[in-house]
């Protein structure tokens, strides 16, 4: 007989396996509400794969998102999450560290409604939600004060870095969340005529249940030079 799914216990166990700090009780409560509302809303709109089990949602969306937290370092962190969908990874990180600033970009209105509902339900402040594409320069100006930029929605590394290009300035960190083919994508990017970003850090994880290989690639402006 298999073990009974328990969101809080399974999430804590997963954090321990991944070497991540355990969320405190308040953060766990927020994440549990998030998970419950995700299940409820997913019956009506497309937020996660229809056939995904509770265990798969926990691992592929919540735990995978939390691997980003250790890279959100520095003062006055403001994360831009491009194509956030149902809030992964940005809103999950915000639920655990509510002090970070967060901007979510998601063009699909039904998902925007879900994101707004989660922010209200979790009493999260300091979240901006834009119902547009990242290319909309009037809604999201290039001089915005983002310190970190990420996306799980943009599958191609080169394309994601190109999207992030107009926000590039000293100190901004772009975090790509990739699978096992990241080296091939990085080589494709490095063949580009203009290399504006350099790889500053690389961290690897194996998701605890599926064993799926995940990589976090941290890019900085190439002009900052080697550290």
C-alpha positions as CSV (number, residue, x, y, z in Angstrom):
1,X,0.0,0.0,0.0
2,X,1.4,3.4,-1.0
3,X,1.9,6.3,1.3
4,X,-0.9,8.8,1.7
5,X,-0.2,12.2,0.0
6,X,0.3,15.0,2.5
7,X,1.2,18.3,0.8
8,X,3.0,19.9,3.8
9,X,4.9,16.8,4.8
10,X,5.8,15.9,1.2
11,X,6.9,19.4,0.5
12,X,9.2,19.5,3.5
13,X,10.6,16.1,2.6
14,X,11.3,17.3,-0.9
15,X,13.0,20.5,0.3
16,X,15.3,18.4,2.6
17,X,16.2,16.1,-0.3
18,X,17.0,19.0,-2.6
19,X,19.0,20.8,0.1
20,X,16.6,23.7,0.3
21,X,15.7,25.6,3.5
22,X,12.5,24.4,4.9
23,X,9.6,26.9,4.7
24,X,8.3,28.0,8.1
25,X,4.8,27.2,9.3
26,X,3.2,30.4,7.9
27,X,4.8,29.8,4.5
28,X,3.7,26.2,4.5
29,X,0.1,27.3,5.2
30,X,0.3,29.8,2.2
31,X,1.6,27.1,-0.1
32,X,-1.1,24.6,1.0
33,X,-3.8,27.2,0.2
34,X,-2.1,27.9,-3.1
35,X,-2.1,24.1,-3.9
36,X,-5.8,23.7,-2.9
37,X,-6.9,26.7,-5.0
38,X,-4.8,25.5,-7.9
39,X,-6.7,22.2,-7.8
40,X,-10.0,23.9,-7.5
41,X,-9.4,26.4,-10.4
42,X,-7.9,23.7,-12.6
43,X,-11.3,22.0,-12.9
44,X,-12.5,25.0,-14.9
45,X,-9.4,26.4,-16.6
46,X,-6.2,25.1,-18.0
47,X,-3.5,25.7,-15.3
48,X,-1.6,22.4,-15.1
49,X,-1.7,19.2,-17.1
50,X,-5.2,17.6,-16.7
51,X,-3.8,14.2,-15.8
52,X,-1.1,15.4,-13.4
53,X,-1.3,13.7,-10.0
54,X,-1.0,15.6,-6.7
55,X,2.6,14.3,-6.3
56,X,3.5,15.5,-9.8
57,X,2.1,19.0,-9.2
58,X,4.0,19.2,-6.0
59,X,7.3,18.2,-7.5
60,X,7.1,19.7,-11.0
61,X,5.6,23.1,-10.0
62,X,6.1,23.8,-6.3
63,X,9.4,22.1,-5.5
64,X,10.9,23.1,-8.9
65,X,9.9,26.7,-8.3
66,X,11.5,26.7,-4.8
67,X,14.9,25.8,-6.2
68,X,15.0,29.4,-7.4
69,X,15.0,30.9,-3.9
70,X,18.7,30.4,-3.1
71,X,19.5,32.5,-6.2
72,X,17.3,35.5,-5.2
73,X,20.1,37.1,-3.2
74,X,20.8,40.8,-2.3
75,X,18.8,43.7,-1.0
76,X,15.6,45.0,-2.5
77,X,15.1,41.9,-4.6
78,X,12.6,42.4,-7.4
79,X,11.9,39.4,-9.6
80,X,10.4,39.6,-13.0
81,X,8.6,36.3,-14.0
82,X,7.9,36.2,-17.8
83,X,5.0,34.0,-18.9
84,X,4.3,32.9,-15.3
85,X,1.2,30.9,-16.1
86,X,-0.3,29.8,-12.8
87,X,2.5,31.6,-10.9
88,X,5.5,29.3,-11.4
89,X,8.1,30.0,-10.2
90,X,7.6,33.6,-9.1
91,X,4.5,33.4,-7.0
92,X,5.6,30.3,-5.2
93,X,8.8,32.0,-4.2
94,X,6.8,35.1,-3.0
95,X,4.6,32.9,-0.9
96,X,7.7,31.7,1.0
97,X,9.6,35.0,1.0
98,X,6.9,37.7,1.0
99,X,9.4,40.5,1.3
100,X,10.7,40.2,-2.3
101,X,9.2,42.4,-4.9
102,X,7.5,40.5,-7.8
103,X,6.2,41.3,-11.2
104,X,4.3,38.7,-13.1
105,X,3.7,38.8,-16.8
106,X,0.9,36.6,-18.2
107,X,-1.2,37.5,-21.3
108,X,-4.0,35.0,-20.7
109,X,-6.8,36.6,-18.9
110,X,-8.1,33.5,-17.1
111,X,-4.7,32.9,-15.6
112,X,-4.4,36.5,-14.6
113,X,-7.7,36.1,-12.7
114,X,-6.2,33.1,-10.9
115,X,-3.0,35.0,-10.0
116,X,-5.0,37.9,-8.6
117,X,-7.1,35.5,-6.6
118,X,-4.0,33.8,-5.1
119,X,-2.5,37.1,-4.2
120,X,-5.7,38.1,-2.3
121,X,-6.1,34.7,-0.7
122,X,-2.5,34.7,0.6
123,X,-2.6,38.4,1.5
124,X,0.5,39.1,-0.6
125,X,1.6,42.7,-1.2
126,X,4.2,44.0,-3.5
127,X,3.0,42.0,-6.5
128,X,2.4,43.6,-9.9
129,X,0.5,41.5,-12.6
130,X,0.6,42.6,-16.2
131,X,-1.9,41.0,-18.6
132,X,0.2,41.5,-21.7
133,X,3.3,40.2,-23.4
134,X,6.8,41.1,-22.2
135,X,7.4,42.9,-25.6
136,X,4.8,45.6,-24.5
137,X,7.2,48.5,-23.8
138,X,4.5,50.9,-22.8
139,X,3.2,48.6,-20.1
140,X,6.6,47.3,-19.0
141,X,9.2,50.0,-19.6
142,X,12.9,49.0,-20.1
143,X,14.0,51.2,-17.1
144,X,12.0,49.0,-14.6
145,X,13.9,48.2,-11.4
146,X,14.1,44.4,-11.8
147,X,17.1,42.8,-10.0
148,X,16.3,39.2,-11.2
149,X,14.5,37.9,-14.3
150,X,13.3,34.3,-14.9
151,X,10.8,32.2,-16.9
152,X,9.7,28.6,-17.1
153,X,7.5,29.3,-20.1
154,X,10.1,30.3,-22.6
155,X,11.7,27.0,-23.7
156,X,14.6,28.3,-25.8
157,X,17.5,29.8,-23.9
158,X,18.5,32.2,-26.7
159,X,15.0,33.5,-27.1
160,X,14.6,34.1,-23.3
161,X,17.9,36.0,-23.2
162,X,16.8,38.1,-26.1
163,X,13.5,38.9,-24.3
164,X,15.5,40.0,-21.3
165,X,18.0,42.1,-23.3
166,X,16.2,45.4,-22.9
167,X,16.3,45.1,-19.0
168,X,20.0,44.4,-19.0
169,X,22.0,46.7,-16.7
170,X,24.8,46.1,-14.2
171,X,23.7,44.0,-11.3
172,X,20.6,42.4,-13.1
173,X,20.7,38.6,-12.9
174,X,18.8,36.5,-15.5
175,X,18.0,32.9,-14.2
176,X,17.2,30.3,-16.8
177,X,15.5,27.1,-15.5
178,X,16.5,24.4,-17.9
179,X,16.5,20.6,-18.4
180,X,19.3,18.2,-19.4
181,X,19.9,19.8,-22.8
182,X,21.1,23.1,-21.4
183,X,24.6,22.8,-22.7
184,X,23.4,22.4,-26.3
185,X,21.3,25.6,-25.9
186,X,24.1,27.5,-24.3
187,X,26.4,26.6,-27.3
188,X,23.7,27.9,-29.7
189,X,23.5,31.1,-27.8
190,X,27.3,31.6,-27.7
191,X,27.4,31.3,-31.5
192,X,25.3,34.5,-31.6
193,X,26.8,37.5,-33.3
194,X,26.5,39.6,-30.1
195,X,27.0,37.9,-26.7
196,X,25.5,40.3,-24.2
197,X,25.2,37.8,-21.3
198,X,27.8,35.6,-19.6
199,X,27.1,32.6,-17.5
200,X,28.0,33.4,-13.9
201,X,26.6,30.4,-12.0
202,X,25.2,26.9,-12.6
203,X,23.4,24.7,-10.1
204,X,22.0,21.3,-10.8
205,X,19.1,19.4,-9.1
206,X,17.4,16.1,-9.4
207,X,13.7,16.2,-8.5
208,X,13.3,13.8,-5.7
209,X,10.5,11.5,-7.0
210,X,10.9,11.5,-10.8
211,X,14.6,12.0,-10.8
212,X,14.2,14.6,-13.6
213,X,17.3,16.7,-14.1
214,X,17.0,20.4,-13.6
215,X,19.5,23.2,-14.0
216,X,19.6,26.8,-12.9
217,X,21.8,29.0,-15.1
218,X,22.5,32.5,-13.8
219,X,23.5,35.1,-16.4
220,X,24.9,38.6,-15.9
221,X,25.8,41.3,-18.3
222,X,28.9,40.4,-20.2
223,X,30.3,43.9,-19.6
224,X,30.5,43.2,-15.9
225,X,33.4,40.9,-16.5
226,X,34.4,37.8,-14.6
227,X,34.0,37.8,-10.8
